Amino acid sequence: MASTATNSILEAMKEVPSMKENLKKAFKDLQSFSPFLLRLPFQWSDIDGHFSSIERSINLCISHLKPDAEAMNTLLTTSPK
């Protein structure tokens, strides 16, 4: 069961690059209006860096959890009922 949750997270993480690309396009659209509305106090590189940091943290957590999840899955499937 724990392995399934880890795999679900890994599958969802595969969508991150396309989601970031969509966000980048939306940010560029917002920037095109910013001279008329307001000056944005940040750049795309700030947002990208933030999401990249989160992505690295999630991947690090998964790399630490995956062996435990696999061990737990092995115990659950091999234990007598």
KAJOKA-V662027 format. One record per residue. N is the residue number from 1. SS is DSSP state (A for helix, B for strand, O for the rest). OMEGA is omega in radians with two decimals (999 if undefined). Layout:
# KAJOKA-V662027
n=N ss=SS omega=OMEGA
n=N ss=SS omega=OMEGA
This chain:
# KAJOKA-V662027
n=1 ss=O omega=3.13
n=2 ss=A omega=3.11
n=3 ss=A omega=3.11
n=4 ss=A omega=3.11
n=5 ss=A omega=3.11
n=6 ss=A omega=3.12
n=7 ss=A omega=3.10
n=8 ss=A omega=3.11
n=9 ss=A omega=3.12
n=10 ss=A omega=3.10
n=11 ss=A omega=3.13
n=12 ss=A omega=-3.13
n=13 ss=A omega=3.11
n=14 ss=O omega=-3.13
n=15 ss=O omega=-3.06
n=16 ss=A omega=-3.12
n=17 ss=A omega=-3.14
n=18 ss=A omega=3.09
n=19 ss=A omega=3.10
n=20 ss=A omega=3.12
n=21 ss=A omega=3.08
n=22 ss=A omega=3.10
n=23 ss=A omega=3.12
n=24 ss=A omega=3.11
n=25 ss=A omega=3.13
n=26 ss=A omega=3.12
n=27 ss=A omega=3.11
n=28 ss=A omega=3.07
n=29 ss=A omega=3.11
n=30 ss=A omega=3.12
n=31 ss=A omega=-3.13
n=32 ss=A omega=3.09
n=33 ss=A omega=-3.01
n=34 ss=A omega=3.09
n=35 ss=A omega=-3.12
n=36 ss=A omega=-3.05
n=37 ss=A omega=-3.08
n=38 ss=O omega=3.08
n=39 ss=O omega=-3.14
n=40 ss=O omega=-3.10
n=41 ss=O omega=-3.11
n=42 ss=O omega=3.14
n=43 ss=O omega=3.09
n=44 ss=A omega=-3.12
n=45 ss=A omega=3.08
n=46 ss=A omega=-3.14
n=47 ss=A omega=-3.13
n=48 ss=A omega=3.11
n=49 ss=A omega=3.13
n=50 ss=A omega=3.14
n=51 ss=A omega=3.09
n=52 ss=A omega=3.10
n=53 ss=A omega=3.10
n=54 ss=A omega=3.14
n=55 ss=A omega=3.10
n=56 ss=A omega=3.13
n=57 ss=A omega=3.13
n=58 ss=A omega=3.13
n=59 ss=A omega=3.11
n=60 ss=A omega=3.10
n=61 ss=A omega=3.14
n=62 ss=A omega=3.14
n=63 ss=A omega=3.08
n=64 ss=A omega=-3.09
n=65 ss=A omega=-3.02
n=66 ss=A omega=3.11
n=67 ss=A omega=3.11
n=68 ss=A omega=3.13
n=69 ss=A omega=3.12
n=70 ss=A omega=3.11
n=71 ss=A omega=3.12
n=72 ss=A omega=3.12
n=73 ss=A omega=3.10
n=74 ss=A omega=3.12
n=75 ss=A omega=-3.11
n=76 ss=A omega=-3.10
n=77 ss=A omega=-3.11
n=78 ss=A omega=-3.11
n=79 ss=O omega=3.13
n=80 ss=O omega=-3.11
n=81 ss=O omega=999
